[in-house]
Amino acid sequence: MKHWVEAARLRTLPLSVSGILVGSFYALSRPTQEILTPTQVFSWKIFGLLILTTIGLQVLSNFANDYGDGVKGTDNEDRIGPKRAIQSGVISPLAMKKAIIITAILTFISALLLIYSAFEFKYFYYSVFFMLLGIIAIASAIRYTVGKEAYGYKGYGDIFVFIFFGLVSTYGSYFMFAKEFDLYLLLPAIAIGFLSMGVLNLNNMRDEESDRKAGKNTIVVKMGGAKAKQYHYFLVITAMLLTLSFGFIKNFAIDQFLYVVVFLPLISHLLRVKRTSNPRDLDPELKRLAIATFLLSLLLSLCLIYFISDLIV
């Protein structure tokens, strides 16, 4: 059990639900075009299923990543980060493959329950769209490193992270509650997507040399470590500017800008990355950036529901 928990990489789970928090609490903070109150828009049942489905996708992605890199030999003695399950031999490739199948099935069932709870039989086309989106998400989580055409080995991992951890996670969760789009939500959605890409970029900067030897052509391998750092600065700084702009556009009160306190550890993180010359020193920054992203999303979500006091009164 200990080895399976380690293979699930629990430290990645808070990052995966960051977009869910913002999208869900944004729905809780405002009425829709149908003039419904926030409590009529929001549902804790849908919220719980969103969290469960997202965690399922993240664990599935982690298992598939362990399996794909393990059987390809990408996870080897040259790798700087913690040893993976297949790499260290504590879990066999066959057992991991079975775990991937089981996790994919359970995640799909959770997604079906989520879709039914959100749309029931009233919004048939929405249900079909989100069902297809769920299938694509599950397939993408597996195909990141598994198979000959694994897109993670061609430098497309950043696109997957941006779409599913940023846009789909934030926009999709909001839409399941409100049944409408809101352009303002695009700002924090992009921000969370960029910060999630930043975590992946750190991982790829740390593993640049081992990935290059194994033929895993990530964006970092393609552009080189120096440009990857510039890319990283762009992602984190732009994310901070987008969330700050969101607060101004939504006319936040002064106390609703509480989430900007997370900018301090983010800036500190950037300074450490800038000073780092040894890829091994980037490993703890993954956890720091992931936690900072989660805290930023959590505080922004709490600042959003500040609006409820006016609506309830």
C-alpha positions in Angstrom: 0.0 0.0 0.0 2.9 2.4 0.8 4.3 1.9 -2.7 0.9 2.6 -4.3 0.4 5.7 -2.3 3.9 6.9 -3.4 3.1 6.1 -7.0 -0.1 8.1 -6.8 2.1 11.2 -5.9 -0.2 12.8 -3.4 1.7 16.0 -3.4 0.4 16.7 -6.9 -3.3 16.5 -5.9 -3.7 20.0 -4.4 -2.4 21.5 -7.6 -4.9 19.5 -9.7 -7.9 20.8 -7.8 -6.8 24.5 -7.9 -8.9 25.3 -11.0 -11.9 23.4 -9.5 -11.8 25.6 -6.4 -11.8 28.9 -8.4 -14.5 27.8 -10.9 -16.8 26.4 -8.3 -16.5 29.2 -5.9 -17.0 31.7 -8.7 -20.3 30.0 -9.4 -21.2 30.3 -5.7 -20.4 34.0 -5.7 -22.8 35.2 -8.3 -26.2 34.6 -9.9 -26.6 33.4 -13.5 -28.4 34.9 -16.4 -31.5 33.1 -15.2 -31.4 35.3 -12.0 -30.9 32.4 -9.7 -29.4 32.9 -6.2 -25.9 31.6 -5.5 -27.2 28.7 -3.4 -29.4 27.6 -6.3 -26.5 27.7 -8.7 -24.0 25.9 -6.4 -24.2 22.3 -5.3 -21.9 20.5 -2.9 -22.7 17.2 -4.6 -21.4 18.5 -7.9 -18.4 20.1 -6.2 -17.6 16.8 -4.4 -17.8 14.8 -7.7 -15.7 17.5 -9.4 -12.9 17.0 -6.8 -13.2 13.2 -7.0 -13.1 13.1 -10.8 -10.2 15.5 -10.9 -8.2 13.5 -8.4 -8.9 10.4 -10.3 -7.5 11.9 -13.5 -4.4 13.1 -11.7 -3.7 9.7 -10.1 -4.4 8.1 -13.5 -1.9 10.5 -15.1 0.7 9.8 -12.4 0.3 6.0 -12.8 0.6 6.3 -16.6 3.6 8.5 -16.3 5.3 6.0 -14.0 4.5 3.2 -16.4 5.4 5.0 -19.6 8.7 6.4 -18.4 9.5 3.1 -16.6 9.0 0.8 -19.5 10.8 3.2 -21.9 13.8 3.4 -19.6 13.4 7.2 -19.2 13.4 6.8 -15.4 16.9 5.5 -14.9 20.0 6.2 -12.7 20.5 9.6 -14.5 17.2 10.9 -13.2 17.6 13.5 -10.4 14.1 13.3 -8.8 12.7 10.7 -6.5 12.7 7.1 -7.8 9.5 5.9 -9.4 7.7 2.7 -8.6 8.6 0.8 -11.8 12.1 2.2 -11.9 12.9 1.0 -8.3 11.1 -2.4 -9.0 8.6 -2.1 -6.1 5.7 -2.3 -8.6 5.8 -4.4 -11.7 4.8 -3.0 -15.1 2.0 -5.5 -15.3 0.6 -4.5 -11.9 0.8 -0.8 -12.9 -0.9 -1.5 -16.2 -3.8 -3.1 -14.3 -3.9 -0.1 -11.9 -4.1 2.3 -14.9 -7.1 0.3 -16.3 -8.9 0.2 -13.0 -8.3 3.9 -12.2 -9.5 4.9 -15.7 -12.7 2.9 -15.2 -13.4 4.4 -11.8 -12.6 7.9 -13.0 -15.0 7.5 -16.0 -17.8 6.3 -13.6 -17.1 9.3 -11.4 -17.3 11.5 -14.5 -20.6 10.0 -15.6 -22.1 10.6 -12.1 -20.8 14.2 -12.2 -22.3 14.8 -15.7 -25.7 13.4 -14.6 -25.7 15.4 -11.4 -24.9 18.6 -13.3 -27.2 18.3 -16.3 -29.5 15.3 -15.6 -31.7 15.0 -18.8 -32.4 18.7 -19.3 -29.2 19.5 -21.1 -28.6 16.6 -23.5 -26.0 18.3 -25.7 -24.0 19.5 -22.7 -24.0 16.0 -21.3 -22.7 14.6 -24.6 -20.0 17.3 -24.9 -18.7 16.7 -21.3 -18.8 13.0 -21.8 -16.6 13.3 -24.9 -14.4 15.8 -22.9 -14.0 13.2 -20.1 -13.0 10.5 -22.5 -10.4 12.8 -24.1 -9.1 13.8 -20.7 -8.7 10.1 -19.7 -7.0 9.2 -23.0 -4.7 12.3 -22.7 -3.7 11.4 -19.2 -2.6 8.0 -20.4 -1.1 9.0 -23.7 1.2 11.6 -22.1 4.0 9.1 -21.7 2.5 5.7 -22.8 2.8 4.4 -26.3 5.1 5.1 -29.3 3.2 8.3 -30.0 3.3 9.7 -26.5 2.9 13.4 -26.8 4.9 14.1 -23.7 8.0 12.9 -25.6 7.3 15.4 -28.4 7.1 18.5 -26.2 3.3 18.8 -26.1 2.9 18.2 -22.4 2.6 21.9 -21.6 -0.4 22.2 -23.9 -2.2 19.4 -22.2 -1.5 20.9 -18.7 -2.7 24.3 -19.8 -5.9 23.0 -21.4 -7.0 20.6 -18.7 -5.5 22.1 -15.5 -6.3 25.7 -16.5 -9.2 26.1 -19.0 -11.2 22.9 -18.6 -10.7 22.7 -14.8 -11.7 26.3 -14.1 -14.2 27.0 -16.9 -15.6 23.4 -17.0 -16.4 23.4 -13.3 -18.1 26.8 -13.4 -20.2 25.8 -16.4 -21.4 22.7 -14.7 -23.0 24.9 -12.0 -24.1 28.0 -14.0 -24.7 26.5 -17.5 -23.1 29.6 -19.0 -19.7 31.1 -19.9 -18.1 34.1 -18.3 -15.2 35.8 -20.1 -13.9 37.3 -16.8 -13.2 33.8 -15.6 -10.7 33.4 -18.4 -8.2 35.5 -16.5 -7.8 33.2 -13.4 -8.2 30.1 -15.7 -5.2 31.1 -17.8 -3.3 32.0 -14.6 -3.8 28.6 -13.0 -3.0 27.0 -16.3 0.3 29.0 -16.5 1.3 28.1 -12.9 0.5 24.4 -13.6 2.7 24.6 -16.7 5.4 26.2 -14.5 5.4 23.1 -12.2 5.8 20.9 -15.3 8.5 23.2 -16.6 10.5 22.9 -13.4 10.2 19.1 -13.6 11.5 19.2 -17.1 14.3 21.6 -16.2 15.4 19.3 -13.4 15.4 16.2 -15.8 16.7 18.0 -18.9 19.9 15.9 -19.2 18.3 12.5 -18.5 15.3 13.3 -20.8 17.7 14.3 -23.6 19.6 11.0 -23.3 16.3 9.0 -23.2 14.9 10.8 -26.3 12.2 12.6 -24.4 12.0 15.9 -26.3 10.3 18.2 -23.8 10.1 21.9 -24.4 13.1 22.3 -22.1 15.1 19.8 -24.1 14.1 21.7 -27.3 14.9 25.2 -26.1 17.6 24.6 -23.6 17.9 25.4 -19.9 18.6 29.1 -20.2 15.6 29.8 -22.3 13.5 27.5 -20.2 14.2 29.8 -17.2 13.0 32.8 -19.2 9.9 30.8 -20.2 9.4 30.0 -16.5 9.6 33.7 -15.5 7.0 34.5 -18.1 4.6 31.9 -16.9 4.7 32.8 -13.2 4.8 36.6 -13.6 2.0 36.6 -16.2 -0.1 34.5 -13.8 0.3 37.0 -11.0 -0.6 39.9 -13.3 -3.7 38.0 -14.6 -5.1 37.3 -11.1 -4.4 40.9 -10.1 -6.2 42.2 -13.1 -9.1 39.9 -12.4 -9.5 41.5 -8.9 -9.5 45.1 -10.4 -11.9 44.2 -13.2 -14.3 42.6 -10.7 -14.1 45.7 -8.4 -12.7 43.8 -5.4 -12.7 45.6 -2.1 -9.3 46.1 -0.5 -9.7 43.1 1.8 -10.6 40.9 -1.2 -7.1 41.2 -2.5 -5.9 39.0 0.3 -4.7 36.4 -2.3 -1.9 38.7 -3.4 0.1 37.7 -0.2 0.9 34.5 -2.2 2.8 36.7 -4.6 5.6 36.9 -2.0 6.5 33.2 -2.1 6.0 33.2 -5.9 8.6 36.0 -6.2 10.9 34.3 -3.8 10.5 31.1 -5.9 11.5 33.0 -9.0 14.6 34.4 -7.3 15.7 30.9 -6.2 15.2 29.6 -9.7 17.2 32.4 -11.1 20.1 31.7 -8.8 20.0 27.9 -9.3 22.7 26.4 -11.5 22.4 22.8 -10.3 19.3 21.1 -11.7 19.1 19.0 -8.5 18.3 22.2 -6.6 15.1 22.7 -8.6 13.4 19.6 -7.1 12.2 21.3 -3.9 10.9 24.2 -6.1 8.3 21.9 -7.6 6.6 21.4 -4.3 6.9 25.1 -3.4 5.3 26.3 -6.7 2.5 23.6 -6.5 1.6 24.6 -2.9 1.8 28.3 -3.8 -0.6 27.7 -6.7 -3.0 25.9 -4.5 -2.9 28.6 -1.8 -3.4 31.3 -4.4 -6.5 29.5 -5.8 -7.8 28.8 -2.3 -7.5 32.4 -1.1 -8.9 33.8 -4.4 -11.8 31.4 -4.0 -12.5 32.6 -0.4 -12.2 36.2 -1.6 -14.8 35.5 -4.3 -17.5 34.3 -1.9 -17.2 37.6 -0.1 -19.9 38.7 -2.5 -22.4 36.3 -1.0 -23.0 38.5 2.1 -24.5 41.2 0.0 -26.7 38.8 -2.0 -28.0 36.9 1.1 -28.8 40.1 3.0 
